[in-house]
Amino acid sequence: MLPRQGQLPKRRGVDKNYQYGAYALEFALVFPLLFLFMYGLLTFGLIMTAQQSLNFAAESGARAALIEPAAGNSDPMSSPARLQARADRARQVAADHVQWLSHWVGSEHVRVSADLSREEISVGIVYDYVQAPLIPRFAPDTLFSLVVPEQLKGHARINLLVAGEVGLEGGTP
């Protein structure tokens, strides 16, 4: 039987008037959970991307230290000037690889270092995530502080002695 004009249709004896707003209520209950899930997914995806980028940059910098920066130089392989040139090259290559991150969050929050010892070059990159997050923080600091790191770090070390680059007269030990 069709409803008369101005009358709402009934379904199985239930007045449709009671159903108005049910969808809005369901949406209001589900949306915060869906938003929090999507925000967390995006946040942790960007954190993992930045972490992998820092690791790759440090490894690339360490590899670049093996490439002879001063070809044709008459100094022995283990001279302080050539070792420092290798460390400088490692720092520059690592900084080039994390340049996208430095532009995004500011270069003051991304620190690149290359430390030199007698036979090792250690490349380190530190990104202060808490000071400059990749996306703005949504919740109070206490909510995500348990799962979001304060700093992201990438580190790589190359032993020039093992690689055959430093030793007696520059030869393989």
C-alpha positions in Angstrom: 0.0 0.0 0.0 1.4 3.4 -1.0 1.7 6.1 1.6 -0.5 9.2 1.3 1.0 12.5 0.5 2.9 14.0 3.4 3.2 10.6 5.1 6.5 8.8 5.4 6.8 5.2 4.2 6.9 2.4 6.7 9.1 -0.6 6.4 8.0 -3.7 8.2 6.1 -1.6 10.6 8.9 0.8 11.5 8.5 4.4 11.0 11.3 5.9 8.8 11.4 9.0 10.9 13.5 7.2 13.5 16.2 6.4 10.8 17.0 10.0 10.0 20.4 10.8 11.5 21.5 7.2 11.9 24.1 7.5 9.2 25.4 10.7 10.6 25.8 9.1 14.0 27.6 6.1 12.5 29.9 8.3 10.6 30.6 10.4 13.7 31.5 7.2 15.6 33.7 5.6 12.9 35.4 8.6 11.4 37.8 9.4 14.3 39.1 5.8 14.3 39.5 5.8 10.5 41.3 9.2 10.6 43.6 8.1 13.4 44.4 4.9 11.5 45.2 6.8 8.3 47.2 9.4 10.2 49.3 6.7 11.9 49.8 4.9 8.6 51.1 8.0 6.9 53.3 9.0 9.9 55.0 5.7 10.2 55.3 5.3 6.5 57.2 8.7 6.3 59.3 7.7 9.3 60.3 4.5 7.7 61.1 6.3 4.4 63.3 8.8 6.2 65.0 6.1 8.2 65.8 4.1 5.1 67.0 7.3 3.4 69.4 8.0 6.3 70.8 4.5 6.2 71.3 4.6 2.4 73.0 8.0 2.6 75.4 6.9 5.3 76.3 3.8 3.3 76.7 5.7 0.1 79.0 8.2 1.9 81.1 5.4 3.3 81.4 3.8 -0.2 82.3 7.1 -1.7 85.2 7.3 0.8 86.8 4.4 -1.1 86.9 6.2 -4.4 90.2 8.0 -4.7 89.3 11.8 -4.4 92.7 13.0 -5.5 93.7 10.8 -8.4 97.3 11.5 -9.5 98.2 12.9 -6.2 101.8 11.9 -5.2 101.0 11.6 -1.5 100.9 8.1 0.0 97.5 6.6 0.4 97.6 6.9 4.2 98.7 10.5 4.3 96.5 12.7 6.6 95.6 15.0 3.7 94.3 12.1 1.5 92.4 10.5 4.4 90.8 13.9 5.3 89.9 14.3 1.6 88.2 10.9 1.8 86.3 11.9 4.9 85.2 15.1 3.3 84.0 13.2 0.2 82.0 10.8 2.4 80.4 13.7 4.3 79.5 15.5 1.0 78.0 12.4 -0.7 75.9 11.6 2.5 74.7 15.2 2.6 73.7 15.1 -1.0 71.6 12.0 -0.4 69.7 13.6 2.5 69.2 16.9 0.8 65.5 16.2 0.2 65.0 15.9 3.9 67.0 19.0 4.7 64.9 21.0 2.4 61.7 19.6 3.8 62.4 20.0 7.5 65.3 22.5 7.6 69.0 21.9 7.4 69.4 22.7 11.1 67.6 19.5 12.1 69.7 17.1 9.9 73.3 16.7 10.9 75.9 14.8 8.8 79.3 13.9 10.1 82.2 11.9 8.8 84.8 11.0 11.5 88.2 9.9 10.6 90.5 7.6 12.5 93.8 6.1 11.4 92.2 3.4 9.3 88.4 4.0 9.5 85.9 6.5 8.3 82.6 6.6 10.1 79.7 8.4 8.5 76.8 9.4 10.8 73.5 11.2 10.1 71.1 12.4 12.8 67.7 13.8 12.2 65.8 15.4 15.1 62.3 14.1 14.4 60.7 15.5 17.5 61.9 19.0 16.7 60.8 18.9 13.0 58.4 16.1 12.2 57.7 15.3 8.6 54.0 15.9 9.1 52.4 18.0 11.8 51.6 16.2 15.1 48.0 15.5 15.5 47.7 14.5 19.1 49.3 15.7 22.2 53.0 14.7 22.6 52.3 12.2 25.2 50.1 10.0 22.9 52.7 9.4 20.2 55.8 9.8 22.3 55.8 6.1 23.1 55.9 5.0 19.5 57.5 7.9 17.6 61.3 8.2 18.0 63.0 11.4 19.1 65.8 11.0 16.6 66.4 9.0 13.4 69.9 7.9 12.9 71.9 6.5 10.0 75.4 5.1 10.5 78.0 3.4 8.4 81.7 2.6 8.9 84.3 1.6 6.4 87.6 0.1 7.4 90.1 1.3 4.9 92.7 -1.3 6.0 90.3 -4.2 5.3 89.3 -2.6 2.0 93.0 -2.6 1.0 93.1 1.2 0.7 95.5 1.9 3.6 98.5 -0.1 4.6 102.2 -0.3 3.8 102.7 1.8 0.7 99.0 1.7 -0.1 98.9 -1.9 -1.0 96.6 -4.7 0.3 97.7 -6.0 3.7 
